[in-house]
Amino acid sequence: MKNVERRLFGIPNCDTVKKVRAYLEKKKIDYDFVDFKKRPPTASDIERWKAFAKTWPANTKGPT
């Protein structure tokens, strides 16, 4: 099995991010957390995510 690098991008106090982090920790899945407030995504990050998701990655529920 390949060693896959996993990154979770988000805001630490987001309820959804908290749930995902708890799930990953419960399942003992290693990941690196990237805090958007400390390291905002680059234009290339956003373009890459858009290409993957086929839509703009946007938070429609919060102001951040």
C-alpha positions in Angstrom: 0.0 0.0 0.0 1.2 3.5 -0.9 2.1 6.0 1.8 -0.4 8.8 1.1 0.1 12.3 2.3 -3.1 13.6 3.9 -3.9 17.3 4.6 -6.9 18.8 6.1 -7.5 22.4 5.3 -9.8 24.4 7.5 -10.5 26.7 10.4 -10.0 25.1 13.8 -13.2 26.4 15.4 -15.5 25.2 12.5 -17.9 22.5 13.7 -17.5 20.5 10.6 -13.7 20.6 10.8 -13.9 19.6 14.5 -16.0 16.5 13.5 -13.6 15.5 10.8 -10.6 15.8 13.0 -12.3 13.8 15.7 -13.2 11.1 13.2 -9.6 10.9 11.8 -8.2 10.7 15.3 -10.6 8.0 16.3 -9.7 6.0 13.2 -6.0 6.7 13.8 -5.6 8.2 10.4 -2.5 10.5 10.2 -3.0 13.9 8.7 -1.5 17.4 8.6 -3.9 20.2 9.6 -3.5 23.5 7.7 -5.1 26.4 9.5 -6.6 28.8 6.9 -6.2 31.7 9.4 -2.5 31.1 9.7 -1.8 30.0 6.1 -4.5 31.1 3.7 -4.8 29.0 0.5 -2.9 30.1 -2.5 -4.5 30.7 -5.9 -3.1 27.4 -7.1 -4.6 25.6 -4.1 -8.0 27.0 -5.0 -7.7 26.2 -8.7 -6.6 22.7 -7.9 -9.6 22.2 -5.6 -11.9 23.7 -8.2 -10.6 21.3 -10.8 -11.2 18.3 -8.5 -14.6 19.3 -7.2 -15.9 20.8 -10.5 -17.1 23.9 -8.6 -15.6 26.7 -6.7 -14.7 25.7 -3.1 -16.7 28.1 -1.1 -18.2 28.3 2.4 -21.8 29.1 1.9 -22.7 29.0 5.6 -20.3 31.3 7.2 -18.6 34.7 6.6 -15.0 33.4 6.5 
